[in-house]
């Protein structure tokens, strides 16, 4: 299937590892021009080198998005340097620094980072013929997950925001969707650390997947890229759960 992504301008936050990195690799392979940031300068440099092999424009820089003024300035600069923005994926999250229980950090990164990003890039997305936003939520927002914590509540808020923002900007030609991954395992990720520190929790979680295995970042990334692409041109306001059957609720 031709996703219609060649030449599209993609801005993604938090893209040097995990799901964000996997999505960038697919976008780059599809012929997109890309801008991303992450906190780790070494990981950013390695990611830029890898993505550049596909031949498109790649802008990658180290940035702490909790400095919201610097974050907004970077988004504007990225859109200007790319020559526009067709796709925005606000993927940076406080969970990347293990701050799932920190209410201020989760609000600043997950909620404020997403909302500021959408509002800042809306003028560029309006000019696109295929404007799309894919917001990163989580199955932690849709079912009880481990303990009451900031990450769960903030991701639930993002699902509500995504649906309502999609209604508000649909007439401008901008689609807004959510992707909610279940527990995903990758080198250096939270579940690798949990496996070492809390093996009982790790094993109990592993036993709940209907598909019988952990998911990898690329399996979520494919869904992100599809929802962002013109191949999914009539989809907006949805929350796509990608979890290998981890959650057990019935959706209608």
SULHUBEL-V420760 format. One record per backbone hydrogen bond with DSSP energy under -1.0 kcal/mol. NH is the residue of the N-H (numbers start at 1). CO is the residue of the C=O. If there is no record, write none. Layout:
NH,CO
NH,CO
This chain:
7,31
8,5
10,33
11,87
12,35
13,89
14,37
15,37
21,17
22,18
23,19
24,20
25,21
26,22
27,23
28,24
29,25
30,26
31,28
32,27
33,8
34,57
35,10
36,59
38,61
44,40
45,41
46,42
47,43
48,44
49,45
50,46
51,47
52,48
54,51
55,52
59,34
61,36
63,38
67,64
68,66
71,67
72,68
73,69
74,70
75,71
76,72
77,73
78,74
79,75
80,76
81,77
82,78
83,79
84,79
86,9
87,9
88,132
89,11
91,89
96,93
97,94
98,95
99,94
102,99
106,102
107,103
108,104
109,105
110,106
111,106
112,107
115,111
116,112
117,113
118,114
119,115
120,116
121,117
122,118
125,121
126,122
132,86
133,175
134,88
135,177
137,179
139,181
141,138
142,139
143,139
147,145
151,100
153,149
154,150
155,151
156,152
157,153
158,154
159,155
160,156
161,157
162,158
163,159
164,160
165,161
166,162
167,163
168,164
169,165
172,169
173,170
174,169
175,131
177,133
178,238
179,135
180,240
182,242
185,215
189,186
193,189
194,190
195,191
196,192
197,193
198,194
202,198
203,199
204,200
205,201
206,202
207,203
208,205
211,244
212,209
219,216
221,217
222,218
224,220
225,221
226,222
227,223
228,224
229,225
231,3
232,229
233,230
235,232
237,176
240,178
242,180
